[in-house]
């Protein structure tokens, strides 16, 4: 077990290093833009994986919370003139509070009712955003959202976020932060508690676990992460359309998580990087792209029910056992 | 009456027109093995669900150490140190034996979000103690060789042992066991009876639902007999198996005559 653990850490260390030095090799502005988008999707997908993979609740309003985070941050900056560095945490907080309020009634349901009610909620909120012209600009959207203000750092001098490269490192910072937080949850006794809730709620209650409280808290944290991704998206893109809060966004994130591997650390990272790249690669297909995704999802669910991450894990296990055995 | 642990007063539970439990009174005393017997549908499991608050009583009240528990939620009852197993053996099937035994412990349910995120040495100590206790429990229930096996893949007897271990992990004062020896053969039942006896000897009060009369009569201190949701009688094994109504409704004449001649 210990050896396994060390190897795993080594792999993660190398991947982090790779992410840090990747811009040395990828110099074009367009590929770097894709890298920023991947980072944003990875954050949001990790948030969805937290509630779906670890707590076992499929929140189909996750994409909507991404939109709420994006609009809150953008409006705090544009409407109230707040600094991005204050608007982002406030935007996350607003999203988390709405996530909390959503959870109180909806998480009382069991089985398929939670996905159904959250999907309905997502559709409702989308229309509120798309029609509320005075606040959100309605169908026209929001434009001219400023990039984050430069931050002074010791030794390095002032860091500004005018370039795609700077935005990449900003997003990467939050990717690492989110990863670290989820890693800490998953490895602690809290992670065991979530496994219990996911496994059997009644049994979890019979050993004294307050399942409702944990579900609500982790839905709030998960929506907070969605809001974080949304806020970064708003500041990076500089404009927002109501489409960003469309409920279909939830399904895109769900696709990331399922293809990557539900309930695994690496799953949303793999899916969040792979799908945006595939989207670009299949751009020429237009709407048919979704057919390709559908086929991909069916193949993955059929042959790798734990996603790519689960597949990699069983390959590693197989390889490890063979080497240990002989 | 200092040794009174649990008391049910006039407890009634209706499902629509069906009276599953009808004005039942009983008391469980500290340190004893208290068994509930009766034919299928007599209301035994319903009684467990009422005690652990998985069902609210229609009328009547249940007290644990003088506190009314019949209006609490299941997790709150568990936190007052009442643990239970389920008739259809229920485990965290996708988790290993060790993980099951870790989940059941108080420290798992008490660890806060912030401690999980930022915790230092104290968190590590808590987790180490939790792990140590899980090892001890695995030893105690006799699954020390199966620690890393996924619970759902264990054979029936081992699952029964683990379900008791999971309940024990909560450190209960009162342990409710719903057919701990159901669905296993007599030889395997012996392992479970031994385990139950060792639990009682460690000072935990046990309330037991069981159909195997050889088990019930040998290890129980007192027995409550139910039929159609009503209390038939309550007393020592010797008293209960002499009761005419118990013989008629549950044990059968054969059992009674075998008992008399043996």
Interface residues (C-beta under 8 A of the other chain):
Chain A: X181 X184 X185 X188 X189 X190 X191 X192 X193 X195 X196 X199 X200 X202 X203 X204 X205 X206 X207 X208 X209 X210 X211 X217 X221
Chain B: X52 X54 X73 X74 X75 X78 X79 X83 X84 X86 X90 X91 X92 X93 X94 X95 X99 X102 X103 X104 X106 X107 X108 X109 X111 X112 X113 X115 X116 X117 X119 X123 X126 X127 X130 X166 X167 X169 X170
